[in-house]
Amino acid sequence: MKTSLGILALMLSACGGETQPKNNDQPIPPERLFQSQKCLTCHGPGGRGTPGAGPDLRNIDAHWDVDSLMLYLAKPKEYADSNPRLLANRAKYRLQMPNTQLSEARLRVLAEYILALE
């Protein structure tokens, strides 16, 4: 039991948290931004998903556009609370998507990167 709680705490602490100030809008390569937000922890390399931790992010453009994904990334809990598909994902993966704490410009870069994953 202690091991499971320790692993869960480690996974939750690994999500989100950009290493640079959120108001720093200097250009950053999209893949590096994805990595700096620790998206790989739950969504895996290339956004392919990690069983039990996070869904596959490839080809999600059927459900998202840049603006809606930006809103979700900024405040995932609030956005998901009114979306049955996202509520089902939350129950399936049992981890809550963290707020990204990114500027609007960086949210756009991250959303565009995610939507381009194949």
VEXSETI-724087 format. One record per residue (C-alpha): residue number from 1; chain; x, y, z. Coordinates in Angstrom, 1 decimal, decimal comma. Example, Ala and Ser with C-alpha at 12.3 -4.5 7.8 and 13.67 -1.06 7.14 Angstrom:
# VEXSETI-724087
<atom><i>1</i><ch>A</ch><c1>12,3</c1><c2>-4,5</c2><c3>7,8</c3></atom>
<atom><i>2</i><ch>A</ch><c1>13,7</c1><c2>-1,1</c2><c3>7,1</c3></atom>
This chain:
# VEXSETI-724087
<atom><i>1</i><ch>A</ch><c1>0,0</c1><c2>0,0</c2><c3>0,0</c3></atom>
<atom><i>2</i><ch>A</ch><c1>2,8</c1><c2>2,4</c2><c3>0,9</c3></atom>
<atom><i>3</i><ch>A</ch><c1>4,5</c1><c2>1,7</c2><c3>-2,4</c3></atom>
<atom><i>4</i><ch>A</ch><c1>1,3</c1><c2>2,5</c2><c3>-4,4</c3></atom>
<atom><i>5</i><ch>A</ch><c1>0,9</c1><c2>5,8</c2><c3>-2,6</c3></atom>
<atom><i>6</i><ch>A</ch><c1>4,5</c1><c2>6,6</c2><c3>-3,1</c3></atom>
<atom><i>7</i><ch>A</ch><c1>4,3</c1><c2>5,9</c2><c3>-6,8</c3></atom>
<atom><i>8</i><ch>A</ch><c1>1,1</c1><c2>8,0</c2><c3>-7,1</c3></atom>
<atom><i>9</i><ch>A</ch><c1>2,7</c1><c2>10,9</c2><c3>-5,2</c3></atom>
<atom><i>10</i><ch>A</ch><c1>5,7</c1><c2>10,7</c2><c3>-7,5</c3></atom>
<atom><i>11</i><ch>A</ch><c1>3,6</c1><c2>10,7</c2><c3>-10,6</c3></atom>
<atom><i>12</i><ch>A</ch><c1>1,5</c1><c2>13,7</c2><c3>-9,4</c3></atom>
<atom><i>13</i><ch>A</ch><c1>4,5</c1><c2>15,7</c2><c3>-8,5</c3></atom>
<atom><i>14</i><ch>A</ch><c1>6,0</c1><c2>15,0</c2><c3>-12,0</c3></atom>
<atom><i>15</i><ch>A</ch><c1>3,1</c1><c2>16,6</c2><c3>-13,8</c3></atom>
<atom><i>16</i><ch>A</ch><c1>3,2</c1><c2>20,3</c2><c3>-14,9</c3></atom>
<atom><i>17</i><ch>A</ch><c1>5,5</c1><c2>23,0</c2><c3>-13,6</c3></atom>
<atom><i>18</i><ch>A</ch><c1>7,4</c1><c2>24,8</c2><c3>-16,3</c3></atom>
<atom><i>19</i><ch>A</ch><c1>11,0</c1><c2>25,4</c2><c3>-15,4</c3></atom>
<atom><i>20</i><ch>A</ch><c1>10,9</c1><c2>29,0</c2><c3>-16,7</c3></atom>
<atom><i>21</i><ch>A</ch><c1>8,7</c1><c2>31,9</c2><c3>-15,5</c3></atom>
<atom><i>22</i><ch>A</ch><c1>5,2</c1><c2>31,7</c2><c3>-17,0</c3></atom>
<atom><i>23</i><ch>A</ch><c1>5,5</c1><c2>35,3</c2><c3>-18,3</c3></atom>
<atom><i>24</i><ch>A</ch><c1>8,6</c1><c2>34,4</c2><c3>-20,3</c3></atom>
<atom><i>25</i><ch>A</ch><c1>7,4</c1><c2>34,4</c2><c3>-23,9</c3></atom>
<atom><i>26</i><ch>A</ch><c1>10,8</c1><c2>33,8</c2><c3>-25,5</c3></atom>
<atom><i>27</i><ch>A</ch><c1>10,5</c1><c2>31,3</c2><c3>-28,3</c3></atom>
<atom><i>28</i><ch>A</ch><c1>10,8</c1><c2>27,7</c2><c3>-27,2</c3></atom>
<atom><i>29</i><ch>A</ch><c1>10,7</c1><c2>24,7</c2><c3>-29,5</c3></atom>
<atom><i>30</i><ch>A</ch><c1>7,3</c1><c2>23,0</c2><c3>-29,1</c3></atom>
<atom><i>31</i><ch>A</ch><c1>8,7</c1><c2>19,6</c2><c3>-28,3</c3></atom>
<atom><i>32</i><ch>A</ch><c1>10,9</c1><c2>21,1</c2><c3>-25,5</c3></atom>
<atom><i>33</i><ch>A</ch><c1>7,8</c1><c2>22,9</c2><c3>-24,1</c3></atom>
<atom><i>34</i><ch>A</ch><c1>5,9</c1><c2>19,5</c2><c3>-24,1</c3></atom>
<atom><i>35</i><ch>A</ch><c1>8,9</c1><c2>18,0</c2><c3>-22,2</c3></atom>
<atom><i>36</i><ch>A</ch><c1>9,3</c1><c2>21,0</c2><c3>-19,8</c3></atom>
<atom><i>37</i><ch>A</ch><c1>5,7</c1><c2>20,5</c2><c3>-18,7</c3></atom>
<atom><i>38</i><ch>A</ch><c1>6,4</c1><c2>16,9</c2><c3>-18,0</c3></atom>
<atom><i>39</i><ch>A</ch><c1>3,7</c1><c2>15,7</c2><c3>-20,4</c3></atom>
<atom><i>40</i><ch>A</ch><c1>5,8</c1><c2>12,7</c2><c3>-21,1</c3></atom>
<atom><i>41</i><ch>A</ch><c1>5,2</c1><c2>11,4</c2><c3>-17,5</c3></atom>
<atom><i>42</i><ch>A</ch><c1>1,6</c1><c2>10,5</c2><c3>-18,3</c3></atom>
<atom><i>43</i><ch>A</ch><c1>1,3</c1><c2>10,8</c2><c3>-22,1</c3></atom>
<atom><i>44</i><ch>A</ch><c1>4,6</c1><c2>9,1</c2><c3>-23,0</c3></atom>
<atom><i>45</i><ch>A</ch><c1>7,1</c1><c2>9,9</c2><c3>-25,8</c3></atom>
<atom><i>46</i><ch>A</ch><c1>5,4</c1><c2>11,5</c2><c3>-28,8</c3></atom>
<atom><i>47</i><ch>A</ch><c1>2,1</c1><c2>11,7</c2><c3>-26,8</c3></atom>
<atom><i>48</i><ch>A</ch><c1>1,5</c1><c2>8,0</c2><c3>-27,4</c3></atom>
<atom><i>49</i><ch>A</ch><c1>-0,1</c1><c2>7,5</c2><c3>-24,0</c3></atom>
<atom><i>50</i><ch>A</ch><c1>0,9</c1><c2>5,5</c2><c3>-20,9</c3></atom>
<atom><i>51</i><ch>A</ch><c1>-1,4</c1><c2>2,7</c2><c3>-19,8</c3></atom>
<atom><i>52</i><ch>A</ch><c1>-3,1</c1><c2>3,7</c2><c3>-16,5</c3></atom>
<atom><i>53</i><ch>A</ch><c1>-1,5</c1><c2>7,2</c2><c3>-16,5</c3></atom>
<atom><i>54</i><ch>A</ch><c1>-2,6</c1><c2>9,2</c2><c3>-19,5</c3></atom>
<atom><i>55</i><ch>A</ch><c1>-4,3</c1><c2>8,9</c2><c3>-22,8</c3></atom>
<atom><i>56</i><ch>A</ch><c1>-2,8</c1><c2>8,9</c2><c3>-26,3</c3></atom>
<atom><i>57</i><ch>A</ch><c1>-2,7</c1><c2>12,5</c2><c3>-27,6</c3></atom>
<atom><i>58</i><ch>A</ch><c1>-2,2</c1><c2>11,6</c2><c3>-31,3</c3></atom>
<atom><i>59</i><ch>A</ch><c1>-4,9</c1><c2>12,5</c2><c3>-33,7</c3></atom>
<atom><i>60</i><ch>A</ch><c1>-7,1</c1><c2>14,2</c2><c3>-31,2</c3></atom>
<atom><i>61</i><ch>A</ch><c1>-8,2</c1><c2>16,9</c2><c3>-33,6</c3></atom>
<atom><i>62</i><ch>A</ch><c1>-11,6</c1><c2>15,2</c2><c3>-34,0</c3></atom>
<atom><i>63</i><ch>A</ch><c1>-12,4</c1><c2>16,5</c2><c3>-30,5</c3></atom>
<atom><i>64</i><ch>A</ch><c1>-10,3</c1><c2>19,6</c2><c3>-30,2</c3></atom>
<atom><i>65</i><ch>A</ch><c1>-9,3</c1><c2>22,8</c2><c3>-31,9</c3></atom>
<atom><i>66</i><ch>A</ch><c1>-6,5</c1><c2>25,1</c2><c3>-30,8</c3></atom>
<atom><i>67</i><ch>A</ch><c1>-8,7</c1><c2>27,4</c2><c3>-28,7</c3></atom>
<atom><i>68</i><ch>A</ch><c1>-10,6</c1><c2>24,7</c2><c3>-26,9</c3></atom>
<atom><i>69</i><ch>A</ch><c1>-7,4</c1><c2>22,8</c2><c3>-26,1</c3></atom>
<atom><i>70</i><ch>A</ch><c1>-5,8</c1><c2>26,0</c2><c3>-24,8</c3></atom>
<atom><i>71</i><ch>A</ch><c1>-8,8</c1><c2>26,5</c2><c3>-22,4</c3></atom>
<atom><i>72</i><ch>A</ch><c1>-8,4</c1><c2>22,9</c2><c3>-21,3</c3></atom>
<atom><i>73</i><ch>A</ch><c1>-4,7</c1><c2>23,1</c2><c3>-20,7</c3></atom>
<atom><i>74</i><ch>A</ch><c1>-5,1</c1><c2>26,3</c2><c3>-18,7</c3></atom>
<atom><i>75</i><ch>A</ch><c1>-7,8</c1><c2>24,9</c2><c3>-16,4</c3></atom>
<atom><i>76</i><ch>A</ch><c1>-8,3</c1><c2>21,2</c2><c3>-17,0</c3></atom>
<atom><i>77</i><ch>A</ch><c1>-10,4</c1><c2>20,4</c2><c3>-14,0</c3></atom>
<atom><i>78</i><ch>A</ch><c1>-12,9</c1><c2>23,2</c2><c3>-14,6</c3></atom>
<atom><i>79</i><ch>A</ch><c1>-13,1</c1><c2>22,4</c2><c3>-18,4</c3></atom>
<atom><i>80</i><ch>A</ch><c1>-13,5</c1><c2>18,7</c2><c3>-17,8</c3></atom>
<atom><i>81</i><ch>A</ch><c1>-16,2</c1><c2>19,0</c2><c3>-15,1</c3></atom>
<atom><i>82</i><ch>A</ch><c1>-18,7</c1><c2>19,8</c2><c3>-17,9</c3></atom>
<atom><i>83</i><ch>A</ch><c1>-17,5</c1><c2>17,4</c2><c3>-20,5</c3></atom>
<atom><i>84</i><ch>A</ch><c1>-18,6</c1><c2>13,7</c2><c3>-20,3</c3></atom>
<atom><i>85</i><ch>A</ch><c1>-15,8</c1><c2>12,4</c2><c3>-22,5</c3></atom>
<atom><i>86</i><ch>A</ch><c1>-13,2</c1><c2>14,1</c2><c3>-20,3</c3></atom>
<atom><i>87</i><ch>A</ch><c1>-14,9</c1><c2>13,0</c2><c3>-17,1</c3></atom>
<atom><i>88</i><ch>A</ch><c1>-14,7</c1><c2>9,4</c2><c3>-18,4</c3></atom>
<atom><i>89</i><ch>A</ch><c1>-11,0</c1><c2>9,8</c2><c3>-19,1</c3></atom>
<atom><i>90</i><ch>A</ch><c1>-10,5</c1><c2>11,2</c2><c3>-15,6</c3></atom>
<atom><i>91</i><ch>A</ch><c1>-12,2</c1><c2>8,1</c2><c3>-14,1</c3></atom>
<atom><i>92</i><ch>A</ch><c1>-10,2</c1><c2>5,8</c2><c3>-16,4</c3></atom>
<atom><i>93</i><ch>A</ch><c1>-6,8</c1><c2>7,2</c2><c3>-15,7</c3></atom>
<atom><i>94</i><ch>A</ch><c1>-7,4</c1><c2>8,3</c2><c3>-12,1</c3></atom>
<atom><i>95</i><ch>A</ch><c1>-5,0</c1><c2>11,1</c2><c3>-12,4</c3></atom>
<atom><i>96</i><ch>A</ch><c1>-6,1</c1><c2>14,7</c2><c3>-12,8</c3></atom>
<atom><i>97</i><ch>A</ch><c1>-4,5</c1><c2>16,7</c2><c3>-15,5</c3></atom>
<atom><i>98</i><ch>A</ch><c1>-2,6</c1><c2>19,6</c2><c3>-13,8</c3></atom>
<atom><i>99</i><ch>A</ch><c1>-2,9</c1><c2>23,2</c2><c3>-14,7</c3></atom>
<atom><i>100</i><ch>A</ch><c1>0,0</c1><c2>24,2</c2><c3>-16,9</c3></atom>
<atom><i>101</i><ch>A</ch><c1>0,7</c1><c2>27,7</c2><c3>-15,6</c3></atom>
<atom><i>102</i><ch>A</ch><c1>1,7</c1><c2>28,9</c2><c3>-19,0</c3></atom>
<atom><i>103</i><ch>A</ch><c1>1,3</c1><c2>32,2</c2><c3>-20,8</c3></atom>
<atom><i>104</i><ch>A</ch><c1>-1,3</c1><c2>32,4</c2><c3>-23,5</c3></atom>
<atom><i>105</i><ch>A</ch><c1>1,5</c1><c2>32,4</c2><c3>-26,2</c3></atom>
<atom><i>106</i><ch>A</ch><c1>3,0</c1><c2>29,2</c2><c3>-24,8</c3></atom>
<atom><i>107</i><ch>A</ch><c1>-0,4</c1><c2>27,6</c2><c3>-24,3</c3></atom>
<atom><i>108</i><ch>A</ch><c1>-1,0</c1><c2>28,2</c2><c3>-28,1</c3></atom>
<atom><i>109</i><ch>A</ch><c1>2,4</c1><c2>26,6</c2><c3>-28,9</c3></atom>
<atom><i>110</i><ch>A</ch><c1>1,7</c1><c2>23,6</c2><c3>-26,8</c3></atom>
<atom><i>111</i><ch>A</ch><c1>-1,9</c1><c2>23,2</c2><c3>-28,1</c3></atom>
<atom><i>112</i><ch>A</ch><c1>-0,7</c1><c2>23,4</c2><c3>-31,7</c3></atom>
<atom><i>113</i><ch>A</ch><c1>2,1</c1><c2>20,9</c2><c3>-31,0</c3></atom>
<atom><i>114</i><ch>A</ch><c1>-0,3</c1><c2>18,4</c2><c3>-29,4</c3></atom>
<atom><i>115</i><ch>A</ch><c1>-2,8</c1><c2>18,8</c2><c3>-32,3</c3></atom>
<atom><i>116</i><ch>A</ch><c1>-0,1</c1><c2>18,0</c2><c3>-34,8</c3></atom>
<atom><i>117</i><ch>A</ch><c1>0,9</c1><c2>14,7</c2><c3>-33,1</c3></atom>
<atom><i>118</i><ch>A</ch><c1>0,3</c1><c2>11,7</c2><c3>-35,3</c3></atom>
